[in-house]
Amino acid sequence: MTKQASLNNSLIQQAADTLKQGGVIAYPTEAVWGLGCDPLNTEAMEKLLALKSRDPGKGVILIAASFEQVLPYMEPSFMEELSHEKKLQLTHTWPGPNTWLVPPSDKVPTLIKGQHPLVAMRVTAHPLVQALCEAFGGPIVSTSANPAGEDPALSEKDIHTYFEDRLDFVLSGELGGLGQPSTIRNLLTGETLRP
């Protein structure tokens, strides 16, 4: 059975519906468990940050199923002015465990960017997360599922230990098999923020 065929569409739809209703969910990503919510829902973002005790100035990552899903969150003139070489960097590293910092469009709320001028985004190759973003209809928030200062959750058991019953939904599934979280790089400068 392929990974795609083994996805539980009913659970994925429940998770997507929870996001649409302003809930905060936990879900497995490429390397660690993540917390997610609707990036355009301020109350959901505030709840997520409170659950993590995360500094709002740090910002969070947007994760998506396709390049088309992240495009509205990028500064419109950015893609037009981007060099061929930089466009190839994006298209050749997505989908995959590569998070890029790019200029945001006006659609990106302050709580997503934090105090940064750029927004972090990734097009995932994780089948479950792809299906979740497709069911939701756009990018969702992706930040490691742990209280600030604690190790990222590596199992559903860790999720329950950290958050007990304070999450609105936990989407069961397997991690993507990577040993560490995605690389974070600045597309404009090439600088690596997280190897």
Helices and strands as residue ranges (DSSP letters): H 9-20, E 25-28, E 33-36, H 42-52, G 56-58, E 61-64, H 67-70, G 71-73, H 76-81, H 84-93, E 98-102, H 110-113, E 119-123, H 127-136, E 140-144, H 156-163, E 169-170, E 183-186, E 192-194
